[in-house]
Amino acid sequence: MAPLRVIFSGGGTGGHLFPALAIADEIKRLAPGAEVLFIGTADKLEARVVPAKGYPFRAIWISGFRRGFHWSNFLFPIKTIVSYIQSRSIIKEFKPDVVIGTGGYVSGPVLRAAVRLKVPTLIQEQNSYPGITTRLLAREVDEVHLTFESSRPYIGRKENVFVTGNPTRADLEGASRADAFHYFGFDASELKKTILVVGGSLGARPINRGMELALDSLVRNGVRIVWQTGEGDIEAERALCRRYSPREVWVGAFIDRMDYAYALSDLVVCRAGATTIAELTRLGKPAILIPYPHAAANHQVENAKSMVEQGAADTLPDEQIGNRLEEKIMATLEDARLKAMALRSKELGKPEAAAAIARRAIRLAEGRGAAFQSRPAGR
């Protein structure tokens, strides 16, 4: 019998990529012989992270449509056609039993090609206001998996729509704190509070600017910092951090071992994307959430509001970062407050989301009679 074969497509940002990796890990756990292939873009996060996680990766020529007038938009129709042809070719060659899309522009041509080739398809949507790929293809795919019940009205269908939560990686849990201290170059004997500052996989300039203003005071108050800046600001922030001991501040463009970063952190300062929220609640991490103000349908503000109302986080608007970030961090680092927020955060987690979607994907493949059977050539 042939092994289960699965294609994943989703990327551009960690918010689309990491749920896909979480589902892939669960499929490999449930069907150990499964063969998994990721499709993404050559110049985005997935091209580096996916191979590092041990999964094969293929690139297609696609990019998002940029707001306003930009020369790259003239190439968008051509890229759409080429990426569809590339996706169709990869699918015919790999012969997947199921194709899973987790959002972002790269998912569009892959899912559309799979639908046309009559391969079972599944979309996982992270945000309360579904992305354009989900909204366009929801009626065509076999199943849609949502994070929020409030997303249903945007889908345009009622059958085979499931609210399963946002998948998070099991490997985020159980990291050794001793290994984490070593990874970041900190001294485990120094009894300091540690904050993790992360602006998402691409970084967040307003958060970086706020940290520039808060850094001196935080270090003087004995706060240890893990700071992920994104590629755009890394050189400037590295230069700034040279005045501090490496035992006080770690700064990097990207954190490859987020399990270590979470293991060390007493408090997380971050955006309020759906995947970030899912990771925080899986691990029970207190947070100061700074919603991205230009997110579709204001969904990051709504995400943060929900966490604050549940007592699992505090929030700070983008426009107040420069004036209030240091004050907000120091107030939140009080022991009793951290403990209460951690308990409420953990209660909100849905750690079984990835496994639930993985099981549905396997059933989809088996239901079409594709999995574990010999495949005719040129399917």
RASULDA-V221444 format. One record per helix or strand of 3 or more residues. SS is the DSSP state (H for helix, E for strand). FROM is the first residue (numbers start at 1). TO is the last residue. If there is no record, write none. Layout:
((SS & FROM & TO) (SS & FROM & TO))
//
This chain:
((E & 5 & 9) (H & 14 & 30) (E & 35 & 40) (H & 45 & 52) (E & 56 & 59) (H & 71 & 94) (E & 98 & 101) (H & 105 & 116) (E & 120 & 125) (H & 132 & 137) (E & 143 & 146) (H & 149 & 154) (E & 161 & 163) (H & 170 & 172) (H & 177 & 184) (E & 193 & 198) (H & 205 & 220) (E & 223 & 228) (H & 231 & 241) (E & 249 & 252) (H & 258 & 264) (E & 267 & 270) (H & 274 & 283) (E & 287 & 289) (H & 296 & 309) (E & 313 & 315) (H & 318 & 332) (H & 335 & 347) (H & 353 & 367))
//
